């Protein structure tokens, strides 16, 4: 099976992200509220969508494999809904009500297939701790309708028995590595191989998306820059918790890739989304 290993953010997606950034300004919240950076990753195959936040369309015709953001949102609660392109928010195919965005975090919201093949939205808190000189961070997230997998670099497993919707990460030497994804405990290649260019001072986040049954497994990459340590500085090394003011429970849940369960969580929806 021929796989397009990486899909980059399209120009249209970048324009849509600029429109999405307007949501923060329109959201009511206390003047002292801390803000978070939020990116959106589309990993549901063959399903372009419009994205609504608090009833306002913020991403138009958002395509599978695209990444939008990051945008800055004040801490608070948000209603998120996905519709078919051109459909009203009342016709949402997937939604989350009262999704809580904490302050001071860097968050990726992944729309993807669960292990059972059903669409869901999973929040991940991104590790933005500073990196030592010559180092890069590799984060792999299993967001595909597929069994447990091992991730290999140079033919050797580096992350083992990764299941949906969990993640694994490591700080490694910067450079290019050849990576692939195999079924856990086997040499059966599910995705790849692909050359990963891990640049110094960056975090490369790789999402496995799609469905093994439908034979459309693929990878989407997201990059976070600016993680170089200041001269003489000491990396926090705590997964982005230090100095953020975000409760530890958020990192435990999001780091494990737990499905967002606020106000009923993500679900296939037929009712109208609205602020409560």
Order of alpha helices (4+ residues) and beta strands (2+ residues): alpha-alpha-beta-beta-beta-beta-beta-beta-beta-beta-beta-beta-beta-beta-beta-beta-beta-beta-alpha
